[in-house]
Amino acid sequence: MKLVLASHNRGKLAELQALLAPLGLTLLAQDTQGIAPAAEPHCTFIENALAKARHAAQHSGLPALADDAGLCIDAFGGQPGVQTADYATRFGYEKTDANNVRAVLEQMVGEVNRRATIVSTLVAVRTPLDPQPLVAVGRVTVEITTEPIGSNGFGFDPIMRLPALGQTFAQLPSAQKNTLSHRALAAQQMLALLRAHWLDQP
């Protein structure tokens, strides 16, 4: 079964393809299907993920899967939230993973409360007008480090420390990260939902 992933992010594509591998699904990045990114005007992860999934399904004619993820920092009142990917541009930096990390660390200088939640919301639709989208949410509580640590992963992985392990996501092997991350938790839920509702598998 083929699904269009409503993302151009190759790191996200590789992670989700590995996480959903038990179902034998093939994920196709939407840009390989000539699909431009959808607008994301909403203030919640679930609304944006649903909008992206419907957009990808409409323009591909295939079922679609979308992930809206973000970093919610306690000291910032839950920001940057749905604006996580563009966070660096608020401070005059180009939109890149490295600049997003830089911006967060600069804004948190001297901040004692380093607690944050990294959230992934996955939404799958069979058609653009699917009245029963499948929704899965994964959340992981982390501590923001004072400097990047580790070289694996992407996004904010180098500055998100897992308190129980004392390591950032970027210090973990991919196989271990794929059992602990916010996206892994959401994908595990989505895998069960797809089995039960789309594939009729035990």
PEMOSUL-V881727 format. One record per residue. N is the residue number from 1. PHI is phi in whole degrees, -180 to 180 (999 if undefined). OMEGA is omega in whole degrees, 0 to 359 (* if undefined). BURIAL is b if it has 9 or more other C-alpha atoms within 8 Angstrom, else e. Layout:
# PEMOSUL-V881727
n={N:N}
phi={PHI:PHI}
omega={OMEGA:OMEGA}
burial={BURIAL:BURIAL}
This chain:
# PEMOSUL-V881727
n={1:2:3:4:5:6:7:8:9:10:11:12:13:14:15:16:17:18:19:20:21:22:23:24:25:26:27:28:29:30:31:32:33:34:35:36:37:38:39:40:41:42:43:44:45:46:47:48:49:50:51:52:53:54:55:56:57:58:59:60:61:62:63:64:65:66:67:68:69:70:71:72:73:74:75:76:77:78:79:80:81:82:83:84:85:86:87:88:89:90:91:92:93:94:95:96:97:98:99:100:101:102:103:104:105:106:107:108:109:110:111:112:113:114:115:116:117:118:119:120:121:122:123:124:125:126:127:128:129:130:131:132:133:134:135:136:137:138:139:140:141:142:143:144:145:146:147:148:149:150:151:152:153:154:155:156:157:158:159:160:161:162:163:164:165:166:167:168:169:170:171:172:173:174:175:176:177:178:179:180:181:182:183:184:185:186:187:188:189:190:191:192:193:194:195:196:197:198:199:200:201:202}
phi={999:-106:-127:-88:-90:-78:-161:-106:-80:-69:-65:-66:-60:-64:-62:-69:-62:-67:-70:-99:-55:-57:-91:71:-81:-113:-96:-114:-64:-64:-69:-73:-104:74:-102:-77:-60:-81:-68:-128:-87:-89:-101:-125:-62:-66:-66:-68:-63:-64:-61:-68:-65:-63:-61:-65:-66:-64:-89:-109:75:-120:-59:-136:-127:-129:-126:-116:-132:-170:-104:-114:-95:-55:-66:-104:66:94:-80:-80:56:-69:-96:-56:-62:-104:-55:-62:-68:-64:-115:85:-95:-67:-76:-144:-58:-62:-72:-62:-61:-59:-64:-62:-64:-65:-72:-100:-58:82:-80:-80:-79:-102:-71:-152:-124:-102:-122:-128:-118:-102:-131:-121:-131:-82:-142:-60:-108:-53:-80:-127:-63:-88:-129:-135:-129:-120:-131:-134:-84:-133:-116:-81:-74:-95:-158:-65:-136:99:-126:-90:76:-157:62:-91:-50:-70:-118:-106:-93:-86:-54:-67:-102:70:-133:-84:-59:-72:-92:-91:-61:-55:-62:-73:-58:-73:-112:-118:-73:-57:-70:-64:-64:-66:-66:-62:-66:-65:-58:-66:-66:-63:-59:-75:-108:-110:-106:52:-110:-70}
omega={180:174:173:175:183:181:172:185:183:176:178:179:182:180:183:177:179:183:181:182:181:180:182:181:173:178:178:178:188:180:177:177:179:183:178:178:177:171:179:187:190:183:178:180:185:180:179:179:179:178:180:180:180:179:181:179:181:186:180:186:181:170:184:178:178:177:170:186:179:181:180:186:183:184:180:180:179:177:4:173:184:179:185:185:183:189:184:184:177:186:174:179:173:181:174:177:183:180:176:177:180:182:179:182:179:182:182:178:179:180:181:181:183:184:177:175:175:189:172:176:179:176:177:176:178:180:179:183:180:181:181:177:174:185:178:182:175:179:177:176:182:171:178:180:178:177:178:179:178:186:179:174:182:179:183:183:183:182:178:181:174:185:184:182:183:180:174:176:182:176:184:171:182:182:179:178:183:171:189:189:176:180:177:180:178:181:177:176:182:178:179:179:179:178:186:190:181:188:180:178:177:*}
burial={e:b:b:b:b:b:b:b:e:e:e:e:b:e:b:b:b:e:b:b:e:e:e:e:b:e:b:b:b:b:b:e:e:e:b:e:e:e:e:e:e:e:e:e:b:b:b:b:b:b:b:b:b:b:b:b:b:b:e:b:e:b:b:b:b:b:b:b:b:b:b:b:b:b:b:e:e:b:b:b:b:b:b:b:b:b:b:b:b:e:e:e:e:e:b:e:b:e:b:b:b:b:b:b:b:e:e:e:e:e:e:e:e:b:b:b:b:b:b:b:b:b:b:b:b:b:b:b:e:e:e:e:b:b:b:b:b:b:b:b:b:b:b:b:b:e:e:e:b:b:e:b:b:b:b:b:b:b:b:b:b:b:e:e:e:e:b:b:b:b:b:b:e:e:e:e:b:b:e:e:b:b:b:b:b:b:b:b:b:b:b:e:b:b:b:b:e:e:e:e:e:e}
